[in-house]
Amino acid sequence: MPKTKGGGDQVCTLECVKKGHLQQFEGPVKIIVVEPSINDLFKRILESSLLAFCHLFIGAAVCMALYFSYICRLPIFISAHIAACTTGFQLFLPSAFLILNPYFGASIQLKNRQRKSQHAYLTHLTLIFGLTGGLHILCYIVMSAFPYNPHTITGLLTLISSIPAFFIGPLLYHTGICSPKEAITLKKIKNGLV
């Protein structure tokens, strides 16, 4: 039997069991060491890389829209509408969803509670910028004979539907309907584990 590290006469009484990427040491205290497999590590790296590319492409789209709004010499209400709505709906809203993913670069060091508060903060910014952009274009519609086209109609529908959605999320979270414990239970039921 192996001796202890101090070179004394005591004998190691731990039973060592290795099963795949799990290594167990049983004695007075049970110790489980989990070593991620190469496939798991590759999956995490791939997911992190794809999320980083998503954020880069989001930034590129926002920069191009802002560049277009300031270069094309559009009326000030339309330029402000493009800048506010693009920043809100294409920069802050996707970031609000990505921040909830633990593999996203900006949220790797955050705890789950901190991720949720960052999500709420970015969602508030989305609503503020969306309402600002919507009000700019509404002012332009009122001041001039602005033609109603599919973009105008879908934009107004988006603005109208985003306001209740903004309140539904916190309502579900604070009432406990959408608690993490319940979500885990629903996932287990779906996978047939319960």
C-alpha positions, 0 to 999 in steps of 0.5 A: 500500500502507498505511504503518506506524503510525510514518509511516516508509517501511516497508510493511505486508506483512500480508494481511488476509482477512475471512470472516464473523466471522473476520478473519485477518492473515497475515505472519510471524505468523498472527493470527486475530481472532474477533468473535462474531456477533449470534446467538451473543451473543444465544444466550449472553445467553439461556442466561445469563438462563435459568440465572439464572432456574433458580437463582432458582426453585430458591431459591424452592422451597427457601425455601418448603419450609423455611418449611413445615417450621418453621411447621407444628409437625411433629415435630422429626425430620420438620422436620429431614428436610425441611430437610436433604433439601430443602437437599441435593437441591434447592439443592446438587445442582442448583447442583453441575450448574449450576456446570459450565456456563460460562454460569452466573453463579457459574462465569463467572470460574472455570477448568474445573479450578476448576469441577470442584472446586466441583462436587465440593464441592457434591456432597459437601454434597449427600451429607452433607445427604441422609444427615443427612435420611435418618438423621433420618427413619430415627430417626423410623421406628424410634421410632414406627410410621411408615407406609410410603408412596410418598414413604418408599419412593422416598426410601429408594431415592434415598438408597441409589442416591445413595451409589454414584453419589457414588463412581462420578463420581470413580472415572470421572474419576480412571481417565481413562475420562471425560477431557475429551479423550475426551469431545471425541473422542466428540462429534466422532465423534457429529457425523461429524467424525472 
